[in-house]
Amino acid sequence: MTAVPWLHTPARIDACAQAVRARFARPVDVAIILGTGLGGLAADIAVETVIEYHELPDFPPSTVESHRGRLLCGTLGGKTVVAMQGRFHRYEGYSLQQVTFPVRVLRALGADTLIVSNACGGMHPLWAPGDLMLISDHINLLGDNPLIGPNDDTLGPRFPDMSAPYDAALRALAREVASQQGLTLREGVYVAVQGPNLETRAEYRMLRGLGADVVGMSTVPEVIVALHGGMRVLGLSIITDQCLPDALEPATLDRIVAVARGAEPTLSAVVSGVIARL
C-alpha cells in the first residue's frame, strides 16, 4: 500500500497559527527565515516572545548545526516580525511539504512579505566569500516540488506564475539601502540542489553552465510556497566558499559558518533597512 504523503491542510496550518497567537497575538507584517550561520540577525530584533519549534504542532525539529530551531517574535524597523532562527532541508529527510509548512503558518499569521536568507557556495569568478548576493532568480534542481499533490484553492492557485519570483520593488529597495550604506551587494541566480554533500568539480561546471551564480540546499521550496500563498519575496545569500572548479579547495562546515557569521552585519544592515522602508 502506498503511504499517504504529509500535506499542508487548513486545519494543520490554523492549529499551528493558533499556537503562535496564544503566545504572540499581534498580526505579523514580515516573516524572516535565517539560514546557516545567520542566526545573529536575531540580535537586531526587539524580541518579545521566543517559541521553540518543538512547542508548535507539526513543526519538525531542526537538526542542522547552527540552526537554533525557534521562532523569534517582536519588532524590527518599526514592523511586527516573526523570524525563523533555523530552517528545514530536504536532506534532513523531510518532505518539501514539511520543509515549507512554516511558510504557510507565517502567511496565516498575516505576513505578506517573506525575507529569506541562506549561506551558499559562490561560482561567479569575480565574487568572493563574505559577499552578499541579492537573489534575482532561481533554478530548482531538488528533483521535487512542495506543490506536488492535491491543490487547495484556499491556499493558492494550481499553477502559480513564477515569471518574477523575487519581487522587483523589494530588490530595488535592497539595492537602494546597500548603496546608501556603502555596502557591496551582488545580484544573481541561486540554484538549489538536494545535498547534503557539496558538489564535485564537474557539477560546479554544469551548474555554472546552466546560468547559476551560487549554489545551495534550501530557499527555493520556501519561495515557491510563499508565492503560491500570494507573498512578496526578497532573497539574500551570503557566499561562504568559492566554488571554482579549477581552483577548488575542501570546504568545512566550521569555515562556512564562520564566514557567514562574519558577513552577518552586512546582511543585517540590508534587511533592517528594507523593513524600515516598507
Backbone bond lengths (Angstrom), bond angles and torsions (degrees), N, CA, C in turn:
res aa  C-N    CA-C-N  psi(-1)  N-CA   C-N-CA  omega(-1)  CA-C   N-CA-C  phi
1 M - - - 1.457 - - 1.543 109.29 -
2 T 1.314 116.35 133.64 1.465 121.22 179.54 1.522 110.07 -74.90
3 A 1.337 116.43 132.59 1.459 120.29 179.93 1.524 110.67 -68.66
4 V 1.316 116.32 143.30 1.462 121.31 177.28 1.524 108.11 -76.75
5 P 1.347 119.02 124.84 1.463 120.23 -177.91 1.531 111.45 -67.75
6 W 1.321 114.27 150.89 1.469 120.35 175.89 1.525 107.26 -74.50
7 L 1.338 117.34 123.19 1.462 121.45 -174.37 1.526 111.49 -123.12
8 H 1.338 114.38 151.80 1.456 119.31 169.04 1.528 108.08 -68.55
9 T 1.303 117.35 131.45 1.453 121.16 173.71 1.523 108.12 -132.48
10 P 1.330 118.24 150.24 1.462 119.62 177.89 1.521 112.66 -54.83
11 A 1.341 117.67 -35.11 1.465 120.22 -179.28 1.527 110.80 -65.94
12 R 1.332 116.91 -44.62 1.467 120.69 178.60 1.529 110.98 -63.46
13 I 1.323 115.40 -45.29 1.465 120.33 -178.41 1.527 110.17 -62.41
14 D 1.337 116.05 -46.14 1.468 120.05 -177.95 1.526 111.42 -65.31
15 A 1.329 117.39 -39.74 1.467 120.17 -179.39 1.525 110.86 -62.48
16 C 1.329 116.15 -41.36 1.458 119.58 179.80 1.524 110.83 -70.99
17 A 1.335 117.04 -41.75 1.463 120.26 178.22 1.527 110.90 -61.48
18 Q 1.308 116.76 -38.67 1.465 120.40 178.51 1.525 110.88 -65.09
19 A 1.324 116.94 -36.42 1.461 120.39 178.39 1.528 110.80 -64.66
20 V 1.334 116.47 -36.15 1.465 119.94 176.02 1.523 110.44 -70.24
21 R 1.333 116.57 -44.80 1.477 120.56 -178.41 1.525 111.91 -61.83
22 A 1.315 116.79 -29.56 1.466 119.73 178.80 1.527 111.42 -64.53
23 R 1.327 115.95 -22.31 1.474 120.98 -179.58 1.531 112.31 -107.34
24 F 1.338 116.08 -25.21 1.468 121.45 -176.49 1.526 106.94 -147.30
25 A 1.319 116.46 101.20 1.466 120.81 -165.10 1.526 114.17 -88.50
26 R 1.327 119.42 -14.40 1.463 119.99 -173.94 1.530 112.13 -73.14
27 P 1.340 117.44 143.56 1.465 119.65 173.28 1.527 110.24 -61.65
28 V 1.313 116.36 141.76 1.460 122.14 -175.34 1.527 109.84 -93.17
29 D 1.331 115.99 135.24 1.461 121.15 176.92 1.525 111.45 -89.07
30 V 1.329 116.28 -47.76 1.466 121.70 -173.24 1.518 109.91 -131.79
31 A 1.329 115.97 135.47 1.461 122.30 173.14 1.517 108.58 -104.64
32 I 1.331 116.44 141.85 1.460 121.86 -178.43 1.528 108.67 -129.65
33 I 1.330 117.12 136.05 1.458 121.96 174.15 1.518 108.20 -117.19
34 L 1.332 115.73 121.80 1.456 122.03 -177.53 1.523 109.73 -102.77
35 G 1.327 116.60 126.72 1.450 121.13 -175.24 1.514 113.70 -94.29
36 T 1.333 116.00 -162.72 1.453 123.08 -174.98 1.528 112.11 -54.67
37 G 1.320 116.07 122.63 1.453 121.18 176.57 1.503 115.06 73.70
38 L 1.336 117.83 6.15 1.461 120.72 -173.28 1.524 112.94 -109.84
39 G 1.329 116.88 14.67 1.457 119.87 -178.61 1.514 114.01 -66.58
40 G 1.338 117.48 -13.76 1.450 120.54 -177.56 1.516 114.51 -67.32
41 L 1.324 117.75 -19.16 1.460 120.27 175.45 1.527 110.38 -56.95
42 A 1.322 115.18 -22.31 1.467 120.24 179.00 1.517 111.86 -57.21
43 A 1.331 117.49 -26.79 1.464 120.61 -178.25 1.524 112.04 -65.07
44 D 1.341 116.87 -22.65 1.464 120.33 -179.71 1.524 112.42 -86.10
45 I 1.325 116.82 -11.00 1.469 120.80 -179.42 1.523 109.62 -88.69
46 A 1.332 115.86 132.06 1.468 120.29 172.70 1.521 106.71 -78.33
47 V 1.334 115.80 88.63 1.465 121.41 -171.28 1.525 110.18 -77.14
48 E 1.320 115.14 129.02 1.466 121.55 176.86 1.528 111.78 -105.54
49 T 1.333 115.52 -32.25 1.463 120.37 -177.28 1.522 109.38 -142.25
50 V 1.324 115.80 135.75 1.468 122.03 174.10 1.525 107.94 -115.91
51 I 1.329 116.15 127.06 1.466 120.94 -179.76 1.521 108.31 -123.09
52 E 1.319 116.15 118.29 1.465 120.68 177.91 1.530 109.33 -71.80
53 Y 1.326 115.48 143.73 1.461 119.15 -178.60 1.525 112.38 -56.86
54 H 1.328 117.32 -36.15 1.469 119.37 -176.54 1.534 111.88 -68.90
55 E 1.328 116.86 -9.97 1.462 120.76 177.70 1.524 112.34 -88.93
56 L 1.324 116.97 -3.32 1.465 121.51 -175.60 1.527 110.59 -111.39
57 P 1.335 117.76 132.88 1.468 120.10 179.95 1.525 111.61 -63.81
58 D 1.334 115.93 133.67 1.460 125.14 175.63 1.526 114.13 72.56
59 F 1.338 119.43 1.84 1.456 120.19 171.39 1.529 107.89 -79.39
60 P 1.332 118.21 123.40 1.465 118.38 176.13 1.528 110.30 -75.41
61 P 1.311 117.86 159.78 1.468 119.85 175.66 1.531 110.54 -72.87
62 S 1.321 115.98 146.43 1.461 121.41 175.40 1.526 108.00 -87.79
63 T 1.341 116.71 123.21 1.470 120.00 -171.85 1.518 113.71 -107.24
64 V 1.314 117.76 -2.35 1.460 120.82 -173.38 1.528 110.75 -91.70
65 E 1.350 115.43 139.02 1.460 120.21 176.07 1.533 109.68 -57.02
66 S 1.319 116.69 142.78 1.471 126.33 179.48 1.528 112.45 79.91
67 H 1.336 118.54 -3.13 1.457 121.35 175.92 1.538 108.03 -101.96
68 R 1.341 116.99 109.33 1.454 120.72 -171.84 1.527 113.38 -69.09
69 G 1.325 117.17 -32.45 1.456 119.75 178.30 1.516 113.82 79.77
70 R 1.343 116.35 53.32 1.461 119.49 179.04 1.519 110.34 -156.77
71 L 1.328 115.31 155.88 1.460 122.59 173.92 1.520 108.99 -94.57
72 L 1.324 115.60 134.23 1.458 121.92 174.82 1.521 108.07 -109.77
73 C 1.314 116.75 117.22 1.459 122.06 -174.74 1.527 109.03 -112.26
74 G 1.318 117.50 127.03 1.460 119.54 -179.17 1.511 111.60 176.51
75 T 1.334 116.53 -141.32 1.464 121.05 -178.14 1.529 110.29 -130.66
76 L 1.325 114.76 150.45 1.454 123.17 176.35 1.521 107.53 -152.42
77 G 1.321 116.36 127.21 1.455 119.46 -179.75 1.514 113.60 59.43
78 G 1.322 116.50 30.06 1.464 120.30 178.92 1.514 114.54 79.81
79 K 1.339 117.72 5.82 1.466 121.66 -179.51 1.527 109.60 -115.17
80 T 1.324 115.17 151.44 1.456 120.15 174.69 1.526 108.68 -80.47
81 V 1.334 115.79 125.45 1.459 119.89 -175.53 1.521 110.18 -129.84
82 V 1.324 114.87 153.67 1.460 122.14 165.88 1.521 106.43 -127.62
83 A 1.324 115.75 124.12 1.466 121.10 -178.69 1.519 110.52 -112.71
84 M 1.320 115.72 134.10 1.458 121.45 171.70 1.517 107.77 -85.73
85 Q 1.317 117.51 112.68 1.457 121.48 176.48 1.523 107.29 -92.08
86 G 1.321 114.15 79.79 1.457 121.43 -173.05 1.522 110.48 118.44
87 R 1.317 115.92 137.84 1.466 121.90 -179.43 1.521 109.18 -125.84
88 F 1.347 114.79 -175.24 1.463 121.75 179.93 1.522 109.06 -118.61
89 H 1.330 115.85 156.59 1.461 121.43 -175.70 1.524 110.41 -134.44
90 R 1.319 114.88 154.73 1.458 120.51 176.14 1.527 110.76 -61.70
91 Y 1.336 116.93 -37.13 1.470 119.12 -176.01 1.527 113.55 -69.35
92 E 1.330 117.89 -13.95 1.462 120.14 175.33 1.528 111.33 -74.94
93 G 1.315 116.48 -8.52 1.461 120.79 -179.47 1.512 113.36 103.55
94 Y 1.327 116.60 1.26 1.464 120.21 179.83 1.527 110.48 -84.07
95 S 1.319 116.14 150.14 1.456 120.25 171.17 1.534 107.87 -73.87
96 L 1.328 116.28 160.71 1.467 118.51 178.81 1.528 111.26 -68.02
97 Q 1.330 117.66 -22.18 1.468 119.86 172.45 1.532 109.83 -64.81
98 Q 1.318 116.85 -42.71 1.471 119.55 177.48 1.525 111.42 -68.33
99 V 1.320 116.18 -41.22 1.461 121.00 179.93 1.526 111.25 -57.21
100 T 1.323 116.18 -38.79 1.475 120.50 -172.65 1.521 114.19 -99.58
101 F 1.322 117.29 -2.00 1.467 119.51 -179.78 1.530 112.57 -53.64
102 P 1.344 120.24 -41.91 1.464 119.47 179.08 1.520 114.11 -57.60
103 V 1.326 117.58 -31.18 1.467 119.85 179.07 1.523 110.04 -64.70
104 R 1.329 116.61 -40.10 1.473 119.83 176.25 1.528 110.78 -60.74
105 V 1.318 115.81 -41.14 1.467 120.12 -178.66 1.523 110.52 -66.87
106 L 1.330 116.86 -44.35 1.462 120.72 178.94 1.515 111.24 -61.78
107 R 1.316 116.32 -37.52 1.475 120.38 176.00 1.514 110.27 -64.79
108 A 1.331 117.01 -42.11 1.475 121.23 179.74 1.518 111.74 -64.89
109 L 1.330 116.73 -25.11 1.470 120.79 178.57 1.523 112.24 -79.46
110 G 1.327 116.53 -4.89 1.459 120.53 175.38 1.505 115.18 115.60
111 A 1.328 118.78 -11.16 1.466 121.00 -176.27 1.528 110.84 -65.43
112 D 1.332 116.15 125.65 1.465 119.51 175.65 1.528 111.53 -108.76
113 T 1.337 116.01 0.05 1.465 121.53 177.42 1.521 108.96 -129.53
114 L 1.335 116.16 133.87 1.456 122.01 176.22 1.522 108.86 -118.10
115 I 1.335 116.12 125.88 1.461 121.54 171.90 1.527 106.79 -109.68
116 V 1.320 115.65 117.93 1.454 120.56 -174.23 1.525 109.01 -118.94
117 S 1.336 116.16 135.16 1.458 120.66 -179.07 1.518 109.88 -126.69
118 N 1.321 115.10 159.51 1.461 119.76 178.66 1.522 110.43 -157.62
119 A 1.317 115.28 163.42 1.457 122.48 167.04 1.528 107.29 -99.03
120 C 1.321 117.22 143.82 1.460 119.43 -173.64 1.520 110.46 -149.71
121 G 1.337 114.56 166.53 1.456 121.34 173.81 1.513 109.66 -93.22
122 G 1.333 116.85 136.36 1.453 120.60 -177.04 1.522 112.11 -97.08
123 M 1.334 116.36 127.31 1.463 121.50 179.43 1.516 112.66 -108.66
124 H 1.343 117.34 -7.77 1.462 120.74 177.51 1.527 108.29 -74.97
125 P 1.311 118.31 124.64 1.471 120.26 -173.11 1.526 114.76 -66.81
126 L 1.319 118.17 -18.00 1.466 120.70 -177.48 1.529 112.86 -99.06
127 W 1.326 116.70 1.82 1.458 120.47 179.33 1.520 109.71 -107.06
128 A 1.346 115.31 157.60 1.466 119.65 -173.05 1.521 111.49 -130.14
129 P 1.327 117.30 158.75 1.463 120.31 173.45 1.522 110.64 -55.35
130 G 1.336 114.41 137.14 1.453 121.22 -176.32 1.506 113.44 98.58
131 D 1.355 117.40 -14.92 1.466 120.42 177.02 1.526 110.59 -70.35
132 L 1.328 115.83 148.37 1.464 122.54 175.74 1.521 108.24 -103.34
133 M 1.333 116.00 130.68 1.464 120.65 179.85 1.515 111.61 -118.60
134 L 1.314 115.49 131.24 1.451 123.45 172.31 1.529 107.47 -82.23
135 I 1.319 117.25 125.51 1.467 120.21 -178.60 1.523 109.34 -79.42
136 S 1.324 116.07 120.97 1.466 120.93 178.66 1.526 111.71 -96.58
137 D 1.330 116.06 -24.61 1.470 120.81 -178.17 1.523 107.53 -167.12
138 H 1.324 116.71 171.00 1.466 118.89 178.77 1.517 111.32 -143.35
139 I 1.339 114.23 165.15 1.460 123.45 174.61 1.527 106.83 -126.22
140 N 1.318 116.61 127.82 1.462 121.78 -178.71 1.520 110.30 -96.89
141 L 1.343 116.50 105.48 1.473 121.44 175.45 1.522 110.47 -115.56
142 L 1.325 116.33 29.07 1.462 120.69 178.20 1.527 112.44 -76.59
143 G 1.324 116.68 -13.48 1.455 119.77 -177.22 1.512 112.94 72.64
144 D 1.317 117.21 17.71 1.470 121.95 -176.56 1.528 107.63 -158.77
145 N 1.327 115.42 168.54 1.460 121.29 179.92 1.528 108.04 -148.48
146 P 1.328 118.63 133.21 1.464 120.44 -177.08 1.523 114.27 -68.49
147 L 1.332 117.76 -10.58 1.467 120.64 -179.06 1.523 112.93 -95.43
148 I 1.340 117.11 0.55 1.462 119.82 177.81 1.531 109.43 -66.09
149 G 1.320 115.50 135.83 1.463 120.76 -178.45 1.517 110.58 116.94
150 P 1.325 117.00 -174.67 1.467 120.13 179.71 1.527 110.59 -59.09
151 N 1.332 116.63 138.94 1.461 120.49 178.09 1.517 110.46 -98.35
152 D 1.330 116.19 130.85 1.461 121.71 174.23 1.520 107.17 -96.86
153 D 1.319 117.14 110.92 1.462 121.12 -176.08 1.520 113.13 -63.78
154 T 1.324 117.99 -16.87 1.468 119.60 176.83 1.535 110.95 -74.75
155 L 1.328 116.67 -17.69 1.460 120.61 179.84 1.518 112.30 -96.31
156 G 1.329 117.28 -26.30 1.449 121.04 -178.58 1.512 111.25 164.37
157 P 1.344 117.94 172.39 1.466 121.76 -175.68 1.526 112.52 -75.94
158 R 1.306 115.84 156.70 1.466 121.03 179.10 1.535 111.34 -60.63
159 F 1.340 116.95 -40.50 1.462 121.18 -176.13 1.528 110.21 -123.44
160 P 1.328 117.62 78.63 1.468 119.34 -177.93 1.530 111.73 -67.79
161 D 1.309 115.30 142.15 1.467 121.48 179.15 1.530 109.88 -74.04
162 M 1.325 116.90 139.10 1.462 121.53 -179.77 1.531 111.20 -125.55
163 S 1.333 116.49 26.58 1.463 119.10 -177.91 1.524 112.33 -70.21
164 A 1.332 117.76 -24.24 1.467 121.54 179.71 1.520 109.05 -145.16
165 P 1.355 117.92 71.26 1.468 119.68 -173.64 1.529 113.93 -65.81
166 Y 1.340 116.87 -28.06 1.469 120.10 -178.22 1.525 107.77 -108.24
167 D 1.320 115.27 114.12 1.464 123.64 -168.51 1.543 111.89 -53.94
168 A 1.324 116.05 126.02 1.467 121.26 -176.13 1.517 111.90 -64.37
169 A 1.338 117.15 -39.80 1.461 119.93 -179.28 1.532 111.10 -67.40
170 L 1.332 117.49 -38.77 1.460 120.38 177.96 1.527 110.81 -67.69
171 R 1.319 117.10 -38.18 1.460 119.91 177.37 1.523 111.05 -64.75
172 A 1.323 116.96 -40.67 1.465 120.37 177.45 1.524 110.42 -62.91
173 L 1.317 116.35 -39.43 1.456 121.18 178.32 1.528 110.72 -64.16
174 A 1.335 116.59 -41.94 1.462 120.39 178.51 1.529 110.95 -63.02
175 R 1.328 116.89 -42.16 1.470 120.22 177.92 1.527 110.71 -62.60
176 E 1.330 116.38 -39.75 1.461 121.17 179.72 1.530 110.73 -64.62
177 V 1.332 116.15 -45.51 1.463 120.82 179.51 1.528 110.23 -60.93
178 A 1.336 116.86 -46.40 1.459 120.97 -179.57 1.522 111.23 -61.84
179 S 1.322 117.12 -42.47 1.458 121.35 -179.63 1.520 111.37 -63.71
180 Q 1.328 116.73 -44.75 1.458 120.93 -179.27 1.527 112.09 -63.61
181 Q 1.333 116.59 -29.32 1.461 120.37 -178.46 1.530 112.66 -97.78
182 G 1.330 116.65 4.59 1.451 120.62 178.37 1.509 113.77 68.80
183 L 1.334 117.20 31.01 1.458 122.12 -177.84 1.526 110.72 -101.80
184 T 1.317 116.33 141.96 1.458 120.45 176.07 1.524 109.16 -82.47
185 L 1.317 116.17 126.63 1.468 121.62 179.77 1.517 108.75 -128.94
186 R 1.315 116.25 108.86 1.464 120.71 175.70 1.526 108.67 -73.94
187 E 1.315 116.86 169.72 1.468 120.63 175.27 1.514 108.93 -147.56
188 G 1.349 116.12 130.88 1.445 118.01 -177.56 1.509 114.18 -173.35
189 V 1.327 115.39 -164.59 1.461 123.51 -171.43 1.530 110.16 -103.82
190 Y 1.334 115.55 132.71 1.464 123.88 178.82 1.522 108.62 -103.28
191 V 1.322 117.51 132.45 1.462 120.99 173.99 1.523 108.57 -113.24
192 A 1.321 116.06 133.67 1.464 121.87 -179.89 1.523 109.92 -103.15
193 V 1.346 115.17 128.68 1.463 121.93 175.41 1.523 108.30 -122.90
194 Q 1.329 116.54 165.86 1.460 120.12 -174.06 1.522 113.81 -68.99
195 G 1.349 118.33 -43.87 1.455 120.05 -171.60 1.531 109.79 71.39
196 P 1.346 118.42 -166.50 1.461 126.56 6.55 1.525 114.49 -85.63
197 N 1.340 118.66 -8.20 1.461 118.44 177.87 1.525 110.24 -70.44
198 L 1.328 115.44 151.51 1.454 119.19 171.47 1.525 108.40 -76.63
199 E 1.320 116.20 172.81 1.461 120.44 -169.27 1.535 112.05 -88.07
200 T 1.330 114.88 158.98 1.459 121.46 173.96 1.526 109.52 -82.48
201 R 1.314 115.69 168.38 1.466 119.98 177.16 1.533 110.66 -58.08
202 A 1.335 116.14 -43.23 1.464 120.21 -179.10 1.532 110.94 -64.32
203 E 1.324 115.92 -37.53 1.465 119.25 179.57 1.530 111.26 -68.39
204 Y 1.329 117.24 -38.98 1.466 119.17 176.14 1.531 110.66 -62.06
205 R 1.313 116.59 -40.62 1.468 119.38 177.63 1.528 110.55 -61.49
206 M 1.337 115.92 -43.88 1.458 119.88 179.76 1.527 111.35 -62.29
207 L 1.349 116.74 -47.04 1.457 120.82 -176.83 1.523 111.30 -64.60
208 R 1.318 116.21 -39.69 1.460 119.68 176.78 1.520 110.16 -64.20
209 G 1.338 116.11 -40.49 1.458 120.34 178.62 1.517 113.10 -64.55
210 L 1.319 116.42 -27.37 1.471 120.40 177.75 1.522 112.49 -75.07
211 G 1.335 117.26 -12.93 1.455 120.33 178.00 1.511 115.25 109.98
212 A 1.336 117.52 10.71 1.461 120.39 -178.98 1.526 110.84 -90.32
213 D 1.331 114.86 145.72 1.463 121.50 177.14 1.521 111.49 -100.55
214 V 1.335 116.56 -30.50 1.467 121.64 179.57 1.522 108.46 -139.34
215 V 1.347 115.46 159.98 1.454 120.48 -178.87 1.526 109.74 -133.42
216 G 1.332 115.86 140.72 1.454 121.31 178.23 1.512 110.85 -153.13
217 M 1.348 115.75 -173.25 1.463 121.27 -172.97 1.526 112.17 -124.49
218 S 1.329 117.21 25.49 1.469 119.85 -175.13 1.515 110.25 -151.18
219 T 1.317 116.29 -159.81 1.470 126.12 166.34 1.526 114.45 73.25
220 V 1.333 118.05 -53.96 1.458 120.49 -173.78 1.531 112.56 -59.12
221 P 1.341 120.75 -46.14 1.471 118.55 178.40 1.531 112.77 -59.65
222 E 1.333 116.50 -41.11 1.462 120.80 -179.26 1.527 110.87 -64.73
223 V 1.332 116.14 -38.80 1.460 120.37 178.99 1.523 110.51 -66.60
224 I 1.320 117.11 -41.65 1.466 120.53 179.20 1.525 110.59 -59.10
225 V 1.330 116.91 -46.65 1.469 120.38 -178.56 1.523 110.81 -69.07
226 A 1.326 118.05 -37.28 1.463 120.42 176.91 1.522 110.90 -60.95
227 L 1.324 117.00 -44.49 1.465 120.60 178.71 1.529 110.63 -66.23
228 H 1.312 116.22 -39.52 1.474 120.41 176.93 1.519 110.61 -57.17
229 G 1.336 116.19 -35.29 1.460 121.24 -179.72 1.509 114.94 -89.29
230 G 1.333 117.73 3.75 1.459 120.92 175.40 1.520 115.11 86.70
231 M 1.339 117.66 19.37 1.461 120.86 179.81 1.527 110.96 -88.35
232 R 1.330 115.66 153.33 1.459 121.99 169.22 1.529 107.42 -88.57
233 V 1.333 116.48 143.93 1.459 119.82 -173.61 1.527 110.82 -127.48
234 L 1.342 114.25 135.37 1.461 122.25 168.89 1.518 106.92 -121.04
235 G 1.330 117.47 127.40 1.455 121.53 -179.11 1.518 111.57 -118.66
236 L 1.344 116.13 135.67 1.463 122.21 -179.86 1.532 109.53 -134.19
237 S 1.326 115.90 135.57 1.458 121.97 -179.94 1.518 110.48 -121.76
238 I 1.331 116.47 136.86 1.455 120.84 169.30 1.522 107.66 -99.86
239 I 1.325 115.80 122.76 1.464 120.84 178.06 1.526 108.03 -77.37
240 T 1.325 116.59 118.37 1.465 120.80 -174.09 1.522 113.82 -105.52
241 D 1.330 117.68 -19.20 1.455 120.25 178.27 1.516 108.92 -152.02
242 Q 1.324 116.17 151.10 1.455 121.00 -177.08 1.524 109.06 -95.22
243 C 1.331 115.41 124.63 1.461 121.55 -172.29 1.522 110.50 -113.21
244 L 1.310 115.32 63.31 1.467 121.58 179.22 1.520 108.09 -97.62
245 P 1.325 118.79 116.79 1.466 121.85 -171.36 1.523 114.62 -53.63
246 D 1.337 117.59 -36.79 1.456 120.25 -175.64 1.529 113.22 -87.76
247 A 1.346 116.06 -1.08 1.466 119.82 178.01 1.526 109.83 -141.70
248 L 1.338 114.62 40.13 1.458 120.41 -172.66 1.526 110.98 -80.49
249 E 1.321 115.10 132.19 1.460 121.31 176.08 1.517 109.48 -117.99
250 P 1.331 118.71 149.84 1.473 120.73 178.33 1.528 110.68 -58.31
251 A 1.324 115.86 140.88 1.467 121.88 179.05 1.519 108.97 -113.93
252 T 1.327 116.42 146.45 1.460 121.88 176.62 1.515 109.37 -125.37
253 L 1.327 115.77 154.83 1.461 119.74 179.56 1.526 110.94 -61.52
254 D 1.321 117.17 -39.19 1.465 119.98 -179.62 1.524 111.17 -59.20
255 R 1.329 116.35 -43.11 1.460 119.82 -179.78 1.529 110.61 -68.85
256 I 1.320 116.58 -41.05 1.470 120.68 179.01 1.527 110.88 -60.24
257 V 1.337 116.20 -46.71 1.462 120.32 -179.64 1.524 110.83 -65.16
258 A 1.336 116.96 -39.40 1.461 120.14 -179.92 1.523 111.48 -63.00
259 V 1.328 117.53 -43.03 1.467 120.69 178.76 1.524 110.24 -65.59
260 A 1.343 116.35 -42.53 1.465 119.83 179.07 1.524 110.94 -59.65
261 R 1.309 116.23 -44.31 1.465 119.77 -179.06 1.528 111.29 -67.18
262 G 1.320 116.37 -33.98 1.452 119.49 177.92 1.516 112.71 -66.62
263 A 1.338 116.03 -29.24 1.461 120.68 -179.17 1.527 112.89 -91.85
264 E 1.317 116.58 -2.33 1.466 119.77 -177.59 1.525 114.56 -56.61
265 P 1.338 119.90 -39.26 1.471 118.12 179.82 1.531 113.36 -57.53
266 T 1.327 116.71 -37.12 1.470 119.94 177.84 1.517 110.34 -66.87
267 L 1.337 116.11 -46.64 1.462 120.10 177.64 1.525 110.50 -58.91
268 S 1.320 117.31 -46.72 1.464 121.72 -177.94 1.520 111.21 -61.41
269 A 1.329 116.60 -40.79 1.460 120.28 -179.13 1.525 111.16 -64.10
270 V 1.332 116.70 -41.75 1.466 119.73 -179.43 1.528 110.80 -69.32
271 V 1.344 116.77 -47.14 1.466 120.24 -178.56 1.526 110.94 -62.47
272 S 1.326 116.79 -47.33 1.469 120.21 -179.62 1.524 110.44 -62.17
273 G 1.338 116.43 -40.80 1.462 119.39 -179.87 1.511 112.92 -65.90
274 V 1.325 116.54 -39.63 1.465 120.11 178.61 1.526 110.54 -65.44
275 I 1.329 117.12 -46.92 1.459 120.33 -178.01 1.521 111.08 -62.50
276 A 1.328 117.32 -39.15 1.468 120.45 -179.62 1.529 111.80 -64.92
277 R 1.335 117.32 -23.82 1.464 120.98 -177.63 1.519 113.38 -98.50
278 L 1.314 118.16 -2.58 1.470 120.52 179.81 1.527 110.81 -65.86
